[in-house]
Amino acid sequence: MHNESSTRILLTGGQGKTSSRIAQLLHGQGYLIRRAGRSMPRPGEEQIGEHVPFDWFDDSNHVDLLKDVQAVYLVAPASMHPEEVMIPFIRRALDASVRRFVLLSSASIPEDGPVFGAVHRYLREHAPEWAVLRPSYFMQNFTDAGHGHGHSLRHSGHIYTAAGDGKVGFVDADDIAAVGFHALTDKEPHNRELIITGPESLTYDDVAEVIRRVTGLNAKHIHITPEELTERHKAAGLPGSYAEYLAGLDVRIRLEGLEDQVTDTVFRVTGREPRSLEQFISEHKTSFPSN
């Protein structure tokens, strides 16, 4: 895709971790942006792009959202079956002559897997131009007060998981967004899945050690059962089946090494090395309380 003022890109999950960062990158290169989501900018926030209300489960304005759009960034709702609403939306987009689609999926979930898998497969089979971003777990989970880890680090200095000594290739959302920007705008479509990780695979004990060393906070990784983790997810507002599924991923991280991988995707797509967890924590020290 060319950098032209007529190129309008629709970003679902418009205020989310990756969509908001992709919006910044697109804005910097002169693209027209339509940001769609249930959350709208707060008063005083910089308003990059056009903001429109959007709900996957209410299709009353979906046709209007897709007018004059050449590419769509797809962020799924928190559901075990997002394909039930996402595939009809993608069909509408195809009918509206949208050519390029980029789906935010997960390194844990392949095309034949649950949750995002059916949408991944549909794009590969039907979209003229597509990419599926499959990032590992976000580094921002440790600094975002709205996430379970960020919340518990602020309140107790603890990280609670059922992942045991399993390793994860934690990745910075800035690096995910940089790959997403290219997937949306490169002249040649990627037409493939992109597994996105940071430069190293770490246990949650390793993460706690980095936080202790860099910030001085006496961070600890607390091993809990999958059932306890499910209850924590539910308390944070996730639907029961989705909370149980996420806790099950921790078990697979521990037993199967589900997230124990490092790829060169960030460097190969963007030309720069991904940020390490130590760099990330150093740059976000103020997100952590002092002892």
N, C-alpha and C positions, 0 to 999 in steps of 0.2 A: 504493500500500500504506500502511496505517496503522501508526503507531508503537504497537504493542500487545505486551504481554508474551508473547502466544501466537504471534507471528510469528517463526518460526525460519528463519534463512538459512544455507545451506550454502556454505562458501567452500573450493573446491579450491585446491591450491597454498597451503595454509593458513599456511605460514611465509614465503611469498614476498614480493617487494617490494610488490606492490599488495595482495595478500590481507591481509597483516599490517596494512597501513595502513587498509584498509576495515574490518577487525575493530575497530580502535581507534575509528573513527567510529561504527560500529554499536553498540558497547558503550556509548559515551557517550550514545547516544539510547535505551538500554534494550532493544535487540533481543536475542533469543536467537541465539547464534552456534554453529555447528558447523564447526570448522576441520579440514579433511581434507587430509592430505599424507603424504609419505614421511618428512619431517623433523618431529620432535616437539620441544616446548620443552626447552631445556637446564635442568638444575637451577638454581634461583635466579631464572630468568626469570619475569617477570609472565605468568601464564597467563590470558589473556582468552578466555573462551568455552570450549566443550567441544572437546577435541582427540581426533581419531580417526585411526588409520592408514588410508592410502588409496594405492592404486596403480591407475592407469588400466588396467594390463595384467593385473590380478588382480581379477576381479569377484565374488569370494566374499563380500564384505561390502557390495556396492553397494546391494542392496535395503534393508538395515538403515540405511545412511547416509541414505537418502532418507525415512525415517519422520518424519512431522510437519514436513516442510520445505515452505515456501511459495515460496522463491526460491533459485536456485543461481547462484553465480559460477564460471565455467568457465575454468580456466587449463590450456592444452594441454601434453602432454608434448613433449619435444624429439624430434620425429619429422616426417618428410616427409608422413606420412599419418595425422595424429591422428584423422581422422574414423572410422577403423576401430575405435577404442575409444570415442570420444566420442559418436558417434551412437547406438550401443546404450545408452550410459548415459543420454543424453537421452530416449530412448524409455522406459526404465525410469522416469525421473523423470516423464514425462508420464503414464504408467500409474499412478504414485503420486499423481497430481493436483497436481503442481508446476505452477504457472502461469507464473512469471517466470524468465527466464534472461538472464544477462549474460555475454557472451563477451569475453575479452581477446584481441584480434587485433593487427594492426599497420597503421600508416598505409601501409606498403609493399604490403599485400596486400588487394586488393579481393575482393568476393564471388565473382568468377569466377577468382580466382587460386589458386595452390597452397597447401599447408599448411592454413591456417585457413579457406580459401575455402569448402570443402564444408560445414563446420560452420556458418559464417555463413549460407549458403544454406538449410541444413536448418532453422535456427532461424526464419528469415524465413518459411519455408513452413509450419512445423508448430507453433511455440510461440505460445500465446495472447498472451503478453506477452514482449517481448525487447528487447535492445539489444546492439550490438556495439561495443566500445571499440576504436578504431584509433589508438593513440598513436604518436607519433614516438619516436625513440631516447631512452632514459632519461638524465637528467643523472647519476643515481646510478652509471652505468657508469664515471664518472671518479673516484668516491670509494669504490666497493666493491672491496675487495682481492681478492674472489673473481672479479671480472670482468677480462677481458683488459686493458682500458684502466687500470682501477684498479691492477691488479698491475704493469703496466709503468711507470706513473707513479711508483709507490713504489720500483721497483728501478732504473730508468734515467732517469726524468723524461721518457720518450718516449710518444707515442701512435702506434701503428702501424695504418694503414688502407690500403685500396686505393681510397679514395673521392676521391683527388686534391683538386680545388678544389670538389667538389660540396658543396652546402649541406644542412643538416638543421635541422628545427625542434625541437631538443632540448627535452624537457619533464620537469619534476620529477614523480617518482612520487607525491608528495603531491597534486599537482593531478590526476593520473590517478585516484587513489583517491577524491578528492572527487567527480569525475564518476561513478565507479563506484558510490559510495554513493547518489547521487541516482537513478541508473539502477535500482538494486535496491529503492529505498524510495519514490520519488515515487508519489503516489496514481495519477496518470495514467501508464501505461507509455510509454516513449519510442518503441518500435517503429521503430527506425532505427539506422543506424550513426552513430558519433560520432567524427570525426577530431580527435584531441587533440594540440595542439602548445603549445610555449612561445610567448613574445611576439615572437620573432625567429628568422630562419633564418641559420645560421652555418656556415662551413667549419670543418674540424678545425684549420686554421691559426689561425682566429679563437679557437677554444677554447683552444689552447695560449697564445695571447696573453693571454686573460683570466686563465688560471691563473698565468702569469708576473707579471702586473700585480697581482693580488690577493694571491697567496701568497708571491711572491718565488722560487718554484721555477723553475728554468730549463727549463721544459717546451718540448718540440719535437714537431711532427708529422712522423713519418717515413713517406714514401710507399713502399709495398711492392706487389708484384704480387699478383693474386688467388690465385695458387698458394701464395705464401708465407703469405698470410692464412689460406687453407684449412688449411695445416699448423699454424698457431698455434691455430686453433679446435680441431683434432683433438687437439693436445697438451693442450688445456684439458679434454678429455673428451667433446667432442661427436661424435656419429656422423659418419662420413665424408660421406655424402650431404647431411646437414644443414649440416655445416661448409662444404661446397662451395657450397651454396645461399646461406648467409649472406655468403660472400665475393662471390658474384655480385651480391648486393644493393648492395655497395659500388661495383661497376662501374656499376650502373644509377644510383646516386647521382651518380657522376662524369659519366656520358655522357648521362643522361636527365633529371637533376634530380628523381629519384624522390621524395626527401624534402624538396624545396625548397618548403615551403608553411607558411603561418601561418593558423590558424583562430581564431575567437572562441568556440570550444566551452566552454572553462573558464569564461569570464565569463558566457556565456549560460546555462549549466547551474547554476553555483554562485553567481553574483553577485559573484565576486571575480576580479581579474586574475591570470593565471598568473605564477609566479615566473620571473624572468630568470636566465640562466646566471650573470651576475655576482653577483646576490643569492645564488644557490645556493652558488657557490664561496665567497663571503664567509662564509656560515653554516657551511661545512664545512672551514674552513682547516686544522683539526687532522687532517684525513684525508690531507694532503699532507706529505711530508717536507720539511725545510728543507735548503737547500744547505749 
